[in-house]
Amino acid sequence: MYIPKRYGQSKTYLCPFCKKDATTKNNQQVPVCYAHKASILKDLTCFCGDYLELKDGKFGIYFNCTNCGNINIKKALEMNPELGKEPKKEEKTENKPKDKKEITITSDEVDINYS
């Protein structure tokens, strides 16, 4: 049974840093998520050992190796798995009181502030 592609579902990009859906582009025109908009791809290497040059074409970004030729972004990121293994930043956690305080309200108190 033939199921046609729906508009907008045929091509999706993933952020090379965190593997979430890419919603924006950074300064290098690489599709990234909003959290990594300021991040830049470092020099990636090919299987042959040469550095990959980032290029932007009609169908999106790709990489060029002087020995191997053009390589798509998916294959280039598979060759460099250390890219997604950035040290994770520790998120700030607010100190919340563990014990809940019991509040007694009388009918004389009309204005109540639940803080």
C-alpha positions in Angstrom: 0.0 0.0 0.0 1.4 3.4 -1.0 1.2 6.1 1.6 2.2 9.5 0.3 4.4 11.8 2.4 2.7 14.7 4.1 4.0 18.2 3.8 6.6 19.0 6.4 7.2 15.4 7.6 9.8 14.3 5.1 12.8 16.1 6.5 13.6 16.7 10.2 16.9 17.9 11.7 18.3 16.9 15.1 20.5 19.2 17.2 24.0 17.8 16.9 24.7 18.6 20.6 21.7 17.2 22.4 19.8 15.2 19.7 16.5 17.1 20.2 14.5 18.6 17.3 16.4 21.5 15.7 14.2 24.6 15.6 16.7 27.3 14.8 20.1 27.9 13.2 23.4 29.1 14.8 26.0 31.4 13.3 27.3 28.6 11.1 23.8 28.0 9.7 23.8 24.5 11.4 20.3 23.5 12.6 20.3 23.4 16.4 17.8 23.6 19.2 17.2 26.9 21.0 19.4 26.0 24.0 22.5 25.6 21.7 21.9 28.6 19.5 25.2 30.2 20.6 27.2 26.9 20.3 29.5 26.4 17.4 30.6 23.1 15.8 34.3 22.5 16.3 36.6 21.0 13.7 35.3 17.6 12.7 37.6 14.9 11.2 36.9 12.4 8.4 37.8 8.7 8.4 40.9 9.5 6.4 42.1 11.9 9.1 41.6 15.2 7.3 39.4 18.0 8.6 35.9 18.5 7.3 35.0 21.9 5.8 31.5 23.1 6.5 29.5 24.2 3.5 26.0 25.4 2.9 24.2 24.3 -0.2 20.8 24.2 -1.8 19.6 21.2 0.3 21.1 22.3 3.6 24.5 22.1 5.1 27.1 19.4 4.3 30.8 18.8 4.8 33.6 18.5 2.3 36.8 16.4 2.7 39.7 17.0 0.4 40.3 13.3 0.0 36.8 11.7 0.3 34.6 14.5 -1.3 31.2 15.6 0.0 29.7 14.1 3.2 26.3 14.7 4.5 25.8 16.1 8.1 24.4 12.8 9.5 27.4 10.8 8.3 29.9 13.5 9.6 28.3 13.5 13.0 28.5 9.7 13.2 32.2 9.8 12.5 32.7 12.2 15.4 30.7 10.8 18.4 32.6 12.9 20.9 30.6 15.9 19.8 27.4 15.0 21.7 29.3 14.1 24.9 29.7 17.6 26.3 30.0 18.0 30.1 26.5 18.6 31.4 25.9 21.8 33.3 24.5 21.4 36.8 21.1 22.9 37.1 20.3 25.2 40.0 17.9 23.8 42.4 16.1 26.0 44.8 16.0 25.1 48.4 12.4 24.4 49.2 11.2 23.8 52.7 10.6 20.1 53.3 8.1 20.5 56.1 4.8 22.2 55.2 3.7 24.9 57.6 0.1 24.6 58.9 -1.8 27.9 58.7 -4.9 28.5 60.8 -7.3 31.1 59.4 -10.0 32.7 61.4 -13.1 34.4 60.1 -11.7 37.8 61.2 -9.0 37.6 58.5 -10.6 38.6 55.3 -7.6 39.2 53.1 -5.6 36.0 52.7 -2.3 35.7 51.0 -1.3 32.1 50.2 2.5 32.3 49.9 
